[in-house]
Amino acid sequence: MNPVRESVPSLAPVEVPMTEQTVATTIDTAAVDAALQQFREVLASDGYLLRWTAAAADQVVVHVEAGPDACAECLVPLPVMQAIMNDALESTPYSVDHVVLPNGK
């Protein structure tokens, strides 16, 4: 009796997409946090929360969220905020992919 051999297809390499979780593990969170800390404090004094998420291995998305007592007149326009955040990250290997302001401002 001959053993039955099954045909096993060869396995091709599979490209695994980078998820936010995967990307986040490659970013030095302490470096980004330290670079943005000054602006986190300034925005907090005006009633805003600054947080960030990974967009790519070398880029972050900066989120500015309004608190209940946020000063709407205190928030700079999006192009200015984008420039400020990029300048803040200049000492790191990261840059800003984009900034998200409250209510799409």
N, C-alpha and C positions, 0 to 999 in steps of 0.2 A: 504494500500500500504506500503510495507516494504522499508525502505531506502536501497539503494545500497551501499554496503561497498566495497571499493577497497582494495585490498591486497597491503600493503606498505611494501616493504622489509626493514629489519632492516639495519641500517647504521653501517657499520664496520668502525673502526678507519682507517683513511687514513694517511699514512706516507708521509709527505711533505719533499721533498729533500731540503737540505740547498743550497741556491744559493749564489753566491758571494755577492750579496746585503745583504742577511740575515746574512751571516757570518761577513760582514764588520760592521754591527751594533753591533756586540758583541766584537769587538776588540777596545781597547783603542787607537785610532789613535794618540792622543797626545803623549802617551808613546812610541809608535813605531817611530813616527817622531823625538822625542827628542833623542832616542837611535841611530838613523841613521844620525842625523844632521851633526855630525863631518865628516862622510864619504861622505855625500852629498856635503859638501863644498870642500873636497879634490878632489872628482871626478869632480866637476864643474871646478876646477882650471886646470884640464887636458882636459876639453872639453866634459865631460859626464854629463848626467842627471841621477840621482838615484830616482827611484820611487818604490812603493811597492803596492801589492794588497793582499787581504785576500785569503788564500788557505783553511783554516779551522779555527775553533774557537780559536786555539792557534798557528797557523802557518801562515807565510806570504811568498809570492813570491817576491823576490827583482829583479827589472828590471834595468839594466844599459843600457842606450841608448846613442849612439855616436852622438855628435853634428857635425857640418860641419868641425870644426877645431880640432877634437879629436886627442889626442896623442895615436896612436895605441900601441907604445912601453911602454906606461905608465900603461897600464891595466894589472893587475896580472892574472895568469891562474885561471880557474874556481874553482878548489879545494881550492885555496888560498882565493879567493873572498868569497866562501861559508863559510870558517872558520872565516874570518874577520867579516862577517855579523852575524854569530851565536854568536861570541864573543861580538859584539856590542849590541845584544839583550839579553845578559845574565842577565842584571838587570831588565828585564821585564818577564812576564809570557809567552812570545812568542818565537818561534824559526823559523828558515828559512826552508821552505819546499824545495825550490830550488832557484837558481839564474839564471837569463837569461841575458847573455852577448850579445853584438852586434855581428851580423853575426855568432851566434852559437859557439863562441870561448869557 
